[in-house]
């Protein structure tokens, strides 16, 4: 099978499309014929070696966590899913023609494989950080870097919970944030005052890692009311860095429910082929997306 792999840490050009042995579903796992794989910032952070001290991996290594596809192997002890089912979930080395998943859910009716591949990690992350930052109904949450996949999920989930959201994004994404129910403003010079004019901030999330931790602490008045998923230096300022995933099966179930009820929709901003994985990483690191980037197999 074809698979994206890298044999050394470094820039996107270390990624190569190679021939590899097919993986197989062990106990408690399923294998899918991958139709699409989600592109997440964690993918290029791992490729760069940023997490090697905390979570070392052996090289050569594959890439990708999220995927959607057709079940073609069911491991021992797995119930409730059969060969031929359409699922989305999380596993390993998903930038490939086949991948093993350890968490999955059936794809909601009407969802394409491309769309489905964009949900797993971002919904789990959104649910986790909203809970960790301790924001409640009737309060206001500031989201820095709100137009990407996680931001899109945060805005919609917060809206469902009765939380007011102020979102920052580039000029081109202001209407998009408003369409998701957020109060929108641009980042850049003067952004703190623009946020203040929109209302009091009870809690804040840093989703972009754009060096705004000090300002988020200033706006909330408490580093304990700020959570970052993108700035590894956040703990120096007393801010929690959230990098350990919670329950992916629970997150997938919640995603499927919200999607089926028409309460959650994350658009696909751009699709790539397996051979364009390096370009996908370049674009992911550059940010400025509206929704998700996915690799179509």
N, C-alpha and C positions, 0 to 999 in steps of 0.2 A: 504494500500500500504506500501511498504518498503521505509524507508527514513533514511538518516544519520543525527543524531542530537547530540547536546551536552547540558548538564544541568549545567555545570560550566566551567569557563575559565581555560585553562591549557594546558598540554602537549597533544600529539596526542591520548593518551589513554582515554581522555574524550569523544572521538567520539564513538557513538554506533549506530548500525543498529536497528531501532525500527519500530513497526507498527504504522502508523499514518493515520489520515483521509485524503482523497484525497482533494486537493485544487480545486477550480473551477474558471473559467475565468469570471472576472467582466467586466464592461464596458471598452472598449479600450484594452482589454487583450485577449490572447489566451492561451489555455492549450495544452501541448504536452505530448504524451507518450514518455518519455525520452529514447533515445537510447544511448546517451553518454553525459557526462558532462565534461567541461574543469576544470583542476586543476590549480588554480592561487595562487601566493603568498599571495594575499589579503585574500584568504580563511583561511590560517593558522594564518595570523595576526589577523583576526577577532576572531578566536577560542582562541588565546592567550589573547585577551582583549586589544590589542594595540590601538584600535580606540574607546574604550569605552567612553572616555571623549568627543571626537569630534562627534562621531556618535553612541550613546548608543543603544544597542539592548536588548530586553527582553529574558530571559532564561526560559525554554529550547528553543533553536534555531536550525534551519536547517543550511545547509552549501551549498555553491555553487552559482555562478552567471551565468556561461555560459552553454549552452546546445544545443544539436541538437536532433531532433526527429520528430514525426508524429503528426500533428495537430489533436486533437480529441474534442476540444471545442472552439467555437469562441464567444467572448463576444459581448455585444451590441455595435453598432457603428463601429465595425471593418469591413473593406472592403478589397478586394483584396487577401484574403486568405480563404481557405475552408478546411473542415475536410478531412483528408487524405493527405494534402500537406506536403512535407518534408521541414523543415525550420531549421535555426540555429539563435541563438540570446541570449538575456540576460534577466534574470528574478530573481527569488529568490528560495532558497532551491532546487537547481537543482541536488544535489546528491540524487535522488529519482526516483521512477518509473513514477511519474507524476509531472509536474512543470508548473507554470504559467509564461509566458513571457510578458514583457512590450515593448520589441523591438525585431524585427525579420526581416529576409529576406529569400527568397526562396534559398534552397541549389543549388549552381551551378552544372551543369551536370557533372557527373563523380566523384563527391566528396562523400566519405563515411561519415557516421555519426560520426565515430571516428575523422576523419580529421576535419569535420565541427565544432565540439565542441571546437576545439582548437583555433578558429579564433576570436570570438567576442571581448573579452577584450583586447587581445594583439594588434589587429589592431587598435582599438580605442586609446589605449595608445600610440602606435607608431606614429600615425598621430598627436596626441596631442602634444607629446614632441618634435617632429621634428619642428612643428610650433612654440612652445613656446621657443625653444632655438634659433630660428631666423637664422638658417643656410640656405644658398641659393645655387643655381646651381653654380658650379665652385669653391665652398669652400670645406673645409675638416672637417668632423665630426668624433670625436673620440667617440667610444662606448665601455664603460667598462662593461664587462659581456655580450658579443655580441652573444653567441650561443644559448641562451634560446628562448622562444617564442617571447617575445617583441623584442629582438635583431634580431631574424630572420626576423621579419616584418620590423624593422627599416632599416636593411641593404638593403632589396629589394625595399622598398619605396624610400629610399634615392637614390638608383641607378637609379630608374626611373625618379627622379627629377634632375639628373645630378650632384649629390653631391658625392664627394669622401669620402669613409668611411675607417677609421682605426679601427679595432676591436680587443679587447683583449679577450682571452679565454684560457682554458687549452690546453696542448700539443695535446691531442686527437682530439680537435676540430679545429685545424688550417686549415686543408684542407676543412672542412665544411665552414668556414668563407670565404675562397678564392672562393669556388664554388658559393657563393652568391655575389661575386664581390668585396669583401673587401680586404684591405691590412691587413694581420693578424700578430699578435704577442702574445706572452704569457704574463700573469701577473706574479707577483713574483718579486724577487730582480732584480733591473736594468730595470724594465719595462718602466720607464719614458724615459730613454735614448734610449731604443729600439723604442719607439714611435717617439721620436725626429728624429731618423734616417730615419723614414718613411715619414716625411714631417711636415710642419707647421700645427698646429691645430687651426681652427677657432672657433669651438664650441665643447662641450662635453656632453655626457649623461652618468649618473651613473645608470645602470640597475640592479646591483647586491648588492649594499649596503655593499661593502667589505672594507670600510674605506679609500677610495681614493679621497675624495672630495678636500683635500688640493692640491694634485698632479694635479687634473683636473683643478683647478683654476690656478695653476702655469703654466700648459701647454697652457691654453687659454689666460692667462694674465688678465682675467676679470671674477669675480664670476657671473656676469650677463649673461655670455655665457655658463653657466653650469646649467643643470637641472638634478635632481635626482628623481627617483620613488621608491627608496629603502632605503635611509638613512634619518631617521626622524630628525637627528641632522644637516642636511645640512644647514638650515636657519641660524644657529649660525655663519656660515662662509659666509653668504650673498648669498648662493645658493638657488635657488627656489626648493621647494619640490612639485612635481606635483602629487596630490592625488585626485583631483576632475575631474570626467569624463566629457567629452564634449558630443556631439550628437552621441549617439549610433546608431540611425537609419541611419544617414549619413555615419558612419563608416562601418556599415554592407553593405550598398549599394556599398561603395567603395571597400570593401573586395570582394564582389561578382563579381564586375567588373574586378578587378585585377586577381582574380582566374580564371574567365572565359576566360580571355585573355592570360592565361598562364604566367602572370608576377609575381605571388605571390604563393608560396608553402611553407607551414610550416609542416614539417614531425612530425609524432607522435613517440616520443622517447620510451614511455612505456604506457601500458594500465593496469588498475586495475579494480577489481570488487567493488561493493558497500561495501562489507565486508572488503575490503582492503583499505578503505579511510584513515585510520591512517598511513599506510605504504606510501600512496601517499603523505601525508603531510610531513612525515619525508624526503622523497626523494626530494620534492619540496623545502624544507628549505635548504637542503644540496647543491642544485644547480647542476652545472656541467652537465646540460642537453643539448641535441641537439634537439631543437624544442619544442614539447609539451608533457605534460603528461595528460592523460584523464581517466575518469572512465567510463567503459562500463556497461550499464544496460541491 
